[in-house]
Amino acid sequence: IKFHEGDPRDPRNFSYAQKWTITLLGCVFAGITAAASSSYSISYESMMKDLNCTRLQATLGLSLYAIGFGIVPLISSSFAEECGRRPVYIMSSALFFLAEVMNALAPNIQTVVVSRALQGAFGACGASLIGGSIADIWQPHERGLPMSLYAFSSLFSFGLGSALGGLISASPHLGWRWVQWVHAMFTGAFMLGVILVMSETRSSIILAHIAKDTRKMTGDPRYRSSAEIDRPSMTSLIKTSCTRPLYLLFTEPIVQSFSLWVGFVWGVVYCLFESVTTEFQSVYNFSVRDTGFVLLVGAIIGFLANMYQETLYRKYFPIKGQEARLYMPCAAAFVLPVSMFIYAWTASPNIPWIVPLIGLTAFMSGVFVIFQVSFLYLADCYGPFASSAQAGQGLARNIMALSFPLFTQQMFAGMTYKWGLTLWALLSVVMAPTPWVLFFYGSKIRPRSKVSRKILEAERDGDTTVASTPTEEKSMQV
């Protein structure tokens, strides 16, 4: 059983209205899971007073949320392969909703920490599928805007969650628990949206359903989809999805370098959750409500920068190939350390608050650029292994997000905010050559690695299939 040309059941042939409905629903869930991180961190003070806990205990909830996003996608992709994306979205949002309710009703900090770990695990199940859903329904040359919106929804919602969380937690009649209740309301609305309007986008699952219906109507058991022939066991799928990302992370220079750079930047973002509120309150007498708006603007500028990057990519792809994705990341490599130095050295009562805010905004713009390109560049370079390369990068990124907040307060207490942020800026300088090296030498590095060499050989042989799951990757086993 195969799709015939122009078959409306083929996700690539969905109407634009249906494609954008699916894309925007995915972006909503990306935004919900991102906002759940920043809104939690900005409501520390309200939580600490209510539960009589320490800042380290509260920070543990933030870190465990991040590690769920690094580990769970290694396993959850196998269930999407077996059951389809839509059921996983429904299950993920339902369990995420229950974990948020558990958090809102928590009688002590121990329950909060457990609920946050569950939120990270359940949220990651659905959020890790969004890039795949976009790839299911959009042709490669159409993915620029949908992927930009996906990245925008994630990073903008970091700022939005911080802003709304600050507004809610600062209210004496609401507090940190209502931050969780508001999240639960949005998650419940998303779950209803998935149930009512989201279609299955995974071709193999749709074809399997068509084959099953055909067998039932005709009584002929010979009708099979390709996914039903030699289908691997669930154990095999989980083993592949867990081991291949680690293999790529430890053996592929491009995955390693991008993972280290993106992971460091992501860790610093989580550190900023710790410093922005405290620093702007102590230096400029901002309230929790005011500091919540500090992180918003950078995502908008980064989104516009990525739209320009798409123009550059289309223009220079015939010349630079995959490395045409790296023009704006090369600029961001300079923006990150400069903006961090500005933020570190201008947060003073003698300097207007707008100056460090400009530095912080520039930093978040650079983060946005890097965040999106890390998905697109790895997808371009690793074709059939794209999902595994991105999972490896996601693991490294979220391990950094787990680790950094655990020592941030101690570091800032010992070094002060100025010198602690200066340290991050100096490390950003050390890592700045990463996109430049890949821009000039990436095309020479890739043929020397085992996996990339196989992909290049397949492309020369005319096999341009891009797979997104372990089953589809089985033809190019490592």
C-alpha positions in Angstrom: 0.0 0.0 0.0 1.4 3.4 -1.1 0.1 6.9 -1.6 -0.7 7.7 -5.2 0.5 11.0 -6.5 -1.6 13.9 -5.2 -3.2 11.6 -2.6 -4.9 14.0 -0.1 -4.3 11.4 2.7 -0.5 12.0 2.3 0.6 14.5 4.9 2.7 16.4 2.3 -0.6 17.0 0.4 -2.6 18.3 3.3 -4.3 21.7 2.6 -2.3 24.8 3.8 -5.0 25.4 6.4 -4.5 21.9 7.8 -0.7 22.2 7.7 -0.7 25.5 9.5 -3.2 24.3 12.1 -0.9 21.4 12.9 2.2 23.6 12.9 0.6 26.2 15.1 -0.7 23.6 17.6 2.8 22.2 17.8 4.2 25.7 18.4 1.6 26.2 21.2 2.8 23.1 23.0 6.5 24.2 22.5 5.5 27.5 24.1 3.7 25.9 27.0 6.6 23.7 27.9 9.1 26.6 27.5 7.0 29.0 29.6 6.7 26.3 32.3 10.4 26.6 32.9 10.8 30.4 33.2 7.6 31.0 35.0 8.6 28.5 37.7 12.0 30.1 38.2 10.6 33.6 38.6 8.1 32.5 41.2 10.8 31.2 43.6 10.3 33.8 46.2 6.6 33.2 46.6 7.2 29.4 46.7 10.0 29.7 49.3 7.8 31.7 51.6 4.9 29.4 51.2 6.7 26.1 51.5 9.5 27.2 53.8 12.2 25.8 51.5 15.7 26.9 50.4 16.6 28.3 47.0 18.7 25.2 46.2 15.6 23.0 46.8 13.5 25.2 44.5 16.3 25.2 41.9 16.3 21.4 41.9 12.8 21.6 40.4 14.1 23.7 37.5 17.0 21.3 36.9 15.0 18.1 36.9 12.5 19.7 34.5 15.4 20.3 32.1 16.9 16.8 32.3 13.6 15.3 31.4 13.9 17.0 28.0 17.3 15.5 27.5 16.6 11.9 28.3 13.0 11.1 27.6 13.1 11.9 23.8 15.6 9.0 23.4 12.8 6.7 24.3 9.6 8.5 23.4 10.4 8.6 19.6 10.0 4.8 19.6 6.4 5.1 20.8 5.7 7.7 18.1 7.1 5.2 15.6 4.8 2.5 16.8 1.6 4.4 17.7 1.9 7.6 15.6 2.4 11.2 16.7 -1.2 12.1 17.5 -1.7 9.6 20.3 1.7 10.6 21.9 0.6 14.3 21.8 -2.6 13.4 23.6 -0.9 11.2 26.2 1.9 13.8 26.7 -0.4 16.7 27.2 -2.8 14.8 29.5 0.0 13.6 31.8 1.7 17.0 31.6 -1.6 18.6 32.7 -1.9 16.2 35.7 1.7 16.9 36.7 0.9 20.6 36.7 -2.1 20.1 38.9 0.1 18.0 41.2 2.5 20.9 41.4 -0.2 23.5 42.1 -1.6 21.3 45.0 1.8 20.4 46.4 1.9 20.5 50.2 5.7 20.6 50.4 8.8 21.1 48.3 9.4 17.4 47.9 6.2 17.1 46.0 7.0 20.1 43.9 10.4 18.5 42.9 8.7 15.2 42.0 6.0 17.0 40.0 8.6 19.0 38.1 10.5 15.9 37.1 7.3 14.4 35.8 6.4 17.6 34.0 9.8 17.5 32.2 9.4 13.9 31.3 5.8 14.2 30.0 6.3 17.5 28.3 9.4 16.2 26.5 7.4 13.3 25.0 5.2 15.7 23.0 7.7 18.6 22.5 10.3 16.3 21.0 7.8 15.4 18.2 7.2 19.0 16.9 10.2 19.2 14.6 9.2 15.8 13.2 5.6 16.9 12.7 6.8 19.9 10.7 9.1 17.7 8.6 6.1 15.3 8.0 3.9 17.9 6.3 6.2 20.5 4.8 8.7 20.0 1.9 12.3 20.9 2.8 12.3 24.2 0.9 9.1 25.2 2.8 10.3 24.5 6.3 12.1 27.7 7.0 9.1 29.7 8.3 7.5 26.8 10.2 10.8 26.0 11.9 11.4 29.7 12.7 7.9 29.9 14.3 8.7 26.7 16.3 12.0 28.2 17.6 10.3 31.6 18.1 7.5 30.0 20.1 10.0 28.3 22.4 12.2 31.2 23.1 9.6 33.9 23.1 7.6 31.8 25.6 10.6 31.7 27.9 10.2 35.5 28.1 6.4 35.4 28.1 6.4 32.8 30.9 8.8 34.9 32.9 6.6 38.0 32.4 3.3 36.3 33.2 4.8 34.4 36.1 6.2 37.6 37.5 2.7 39.3 37.2 0.9 36.4 38.9 3.4 35.5 41.6 3.8 39.2 42.6 0.1 39.4 43.4 -0.6 38.8 47.1 -3.9 37.2 46.2 -2.4 34.7 43.8 1.2 33.6 44.2 3.2 30.7 42.7 0.4 28.1 42.8 -1.7 30.2 40.4 1.2 30.2 38.0 0.8 26.4 37.8 -3.0 26.7 37.5 -2.8 29.0 34.6 -0.3 26.6 32.9 -2.7 23.8 33.5 -5.5 25.7 31.8 -3.4 26.3 28.7 -2.4 22.7 28.6 -6.0 21.5 28.9 -7.0 23.8 26.0 -4.1 22.4 23.9 -5.1 18.8 24.7 -8.7 19.6 23.5 -7.2 21.2 20.3 -5.2 18.1 19.6 -8.2 15.8 20.1 -10.5 17.9 18.0 -8.4 19.2 15.0 -5.0 17.6 14.8 -4.5 14.9 12.2 -2.0 12.1 12.3 1.1 13.2 10.3 3.2 10.2 10.2 3.0 8.6 6.8 3.9 5.1 7.9 1.1 5.1 10.5 -1.5 6.4 8.0 -0.5 3.8 5.4 -0.7 1.1 8.1 -4.3 2.2 8.9 -5.2 2.3 5.2 -3.8 -1.2 4.7 -5.7 -2.5 7.8 -9.0 -1.0 6.4 -8.3 -2.5 3.0 -7.7 -6.0 4.5 -10.9 -5.6 6.4 -13.0 -4.6 3.4 -11.5 -7.1 0.9 -10.7 -10.0 3.2 -7.4 -10.2 1.5 -4.5 -10.4 4.0 -1.8 -9.6 1.4 -2.4 -5.9 1.6 0.4 -4.5 3.7 2.2 -1.1 4.1 6.0 -1.0 4.0 6.1 -0.2 7.7 4.3 -3.5 8.5 6.8 -5.6 6.6 9.8 -6.6 8.7 8.7 -4.3 11.5 11.3 -4.3 14.3 10.3 -5.0 17.9 9.7 -2.2 20.4 12.8 -3.4 22.3 14.8 -3.0 19.1 13.4 0.5 18.5 14.1 1.7 22.0 17.7 0.3 21.8 18.3 2.0 18.5 16.8 5.3 19.6 18.8 5.3 22.8 22.2 4.3 21.5 22.5 6.0 18.1 22.2 9.6 19.5 25.0 8.7 22.0 27.1 7.2 19.2 26.8 10.4 17.1 27.4 12.6 20.1 30.7 10.9 21.0 32.0 10.2 17.5 30.8 13.0 15.1 32.9 16.3 15.3 30.0 18.4 13.9 27.5 17.0 16.5 30.1 17.4 19.3 31.1 21.0 18.5 27.5 22.2 18.0 26.3 20.3 21.1 29.1 21.8 23.3 28.4 25.4 22.0 24.6 25.2 22.1 24.7 23.3 25.5 26.9 26.1 27.0 24.6 28.8 25.7 21.5 27.0 27.0 23.1 26.5 30.4 23.8 30.3 30.5 20.2 31.0 29.7 19.1 29.0 32.7 21.7 30.9 34.8 20.1 34.1 33.7 16.8 32.9 35.1 18.7 33.0 38.4 20.4 36.4 38.0 18.0 38.6 36.1 15.3 38.9 38.7 17.7 39.3 41.7 20.0 41.8 39.9 17.4 44.1 38.5 15.6 44.1 41.8 18.7 44.9 43.8 20.2 47.4 41.4 17.2 49.1 39.9 14.5 48.3 42.4 12.5 46.4 39.8 9.6 44.3 41.1 9.2 40.7 40.3 6.4 41.8 37.9 8.8 44.2 36.1 11.7 41.8 35.7 9.4 39.3 34.0 9.3 41.4 30.9 13.1 41.6 30.6 13.6 38.5 28.4 10.8 39.1 25.8 12.3 41.4 23.1 15.3 39.3 22.2 13.2 36.5 20.8 11.5 38.9 18.4 14.8 40.3 17.1 16.2 36.7 16.8 13.1 35.7 14.8 13.7 38.5 12.3 17.4 37.6 12.1 16.4 34.0 11.2 14.1 35.2 8.5 17.1 37.0 7.0 19.2 33.9 7.5 16.6 31.9 5.3 17.2 34.5 2.5 20.9 34.0 2.8 20.5 30.2 2.8 18.5 30.2 -0.4 21.0 32.6 -2.1 24.2 30.9 -1.1 23.2 27.2 -0.9 24.5 26.5 -4.4 27.9 27.8 -3.4 28.3 26.8 0.3 25.9 23.8 0.6 24.9 23.0 4.1 27.2 25.6 5.5 25.0 28.3 4.0 22.9 27.9 7.3 25.8 29.4 9.3 25.9 33.1 8.2 23.9 34.4 11.1 25.4 32.0 13.7 28.8 33.4 12.8 27.5 36.9 13.7 25.8 35.5 16.8 29.2 34.1 17.9 30.4 37.7 18.3 27.1 39.0 19.7 27.0 36.6 22.6 30.3 37.6 24.4 29.9 41.3 23.7 26.3 41.3 25.0 27.3 39.4 28.1 30.1 41.9 28.8 27.6 44.7 28.4 25.2 43.1 30.8 27.9 42.2 33.3 29.6 45.6 33.5 26.7 48.1 33.1 24.3 46.8 35.8 25.0 49.7 38.2 22.9 52.3 39.9 25.0 54.9 38.0 24.0 53.6 34.6 20.4 53.6 33.3 18.6 50.3 33.4 18.1 50.4 29.6 21.9 49.7 29.0 22.1 46.3 30.6 18.7 45.5 29.2 20.1 46.1 25.7 22.9 43.7 26.4 20.5 41.1 27.7 18.2 41.6 24.6 21.2 41.1 22.3 22.2 38.0 24.1 18.7 36.4 23.8 18.6 37.4 20.1 21.9 35.4 19.6 20.5 32.5 21.5 17.4 32.4 19.3 19.6 32.3 16.1 21.7 29.5 17.5 18.8 27.5 18.8 17.0 27.3 15.4 20.1 26.7 13.3 21.2 23.9 15.6 18.2 22.0 14.3 18.3 22.9 10.7 22.1 22.5 10.2 22.2 19.1 11.8 19.2 18.0 9.8 20.9 19.2 6.6 24.2 17.4 7.5 22.8 14.1 8.8 19.8 13.4 6.6 18.7 9.9 7.6 20.3 10.4 11.0 18.9 13.8 11.6 16.6 12.8 14.5 19.5 11.0 16.2 21.9 13.9 15.8 19.3 16.3 17.2 18.5 14.0 20.1 22.2 13.8 21.0 22.5 17.5 20.8 19.3 17.9 22.9 20.8 15.5 25.5 24.0 17.6 25.8 22.0 20.8 25.9 19.7 19.8 28.7 22.4 18.2 30.8 24.0 21.7 30.8 20.6 23.2 31.7 20.4 20.7 34.6 23.9 21.4 35.8 24.3 25.2 35.6 21.5 26.3 37.9 22.7 24.1 40.7 25.9 26.1 41.2 24.8 29.5 39.8 23.8 31.0 43.2 27.0 29.9 44.9 29.1 31.2 42.0 27.4 34.6 42.0 27.6 34.8 45.8 31.4 34.1 45.7 32.3 36.1 42.5 29.5 38.7 42.4 27.2 39.1 39.4 29.7 41.2 37.6 32.5 38.7 37.6 30.4 35.6 37.4 28.8 37.0 34.2 32.2 38.1 33.0 33.3 34.4 33.3 30.5 33.3 31.1 31.4 36.1 28.6 35.0 34.9 28.5 33.9 31.3 27.9 31.7 32.6 25.1 34.8 34.1 23.5 36.6 30.8 23.7 33.6 29.1 21.9 33.1 31.8 19.3 35.2 30.1 16.6 32.8 27.1 16.5 30.5 28.3 13.7 33.4 29.9 11.8 35.4 26.7 11.7 32.3 24.8 10.5 31.5 27.5 8.0 34.9 27.3 6.3 35.8 23.7 6.9 32.5 21.9 7.5 32.5 20.5 4.0 35.9 19.0 4.5 35.2 17.7 8.0 32.0 15.8 7.0 33.6 13.4 4.5 36.2 12.3 7.1 33.5 11.0 9.6 32.1 7.6 9.2 28.4 8.5 9.3 28.7 11.6 7.1 30.7 9.6 4.6 27.9 7.1 4.3 25.3 9.9 3.8 27.4 11.5 1.1 27.8 8.2 -0.7 24.1 7.6 -0.6 23.5 11.1 -2.0 25.9 10.4 -4.9 24.0 7.2 -5.6 20.8 9.1 -5.8 19.3 8.0 -2.5 18.0 11.3 -1.0 15.5 9.8 1.5 15.4 11.7 4.7 14.3 9.5 7.6 13.2 10.7 11.0 12.9 7.5 13.0 14.9 4.5 13.9 12.9 2.2 11.5 13.5 4.5 8.6 17.2 4.8 9.5 17.7 1.0 9.6 19.0 0.9 6.0 22.0 2.9 7.1 22.9 1.2 10.4 26.0 2.4 12.1 
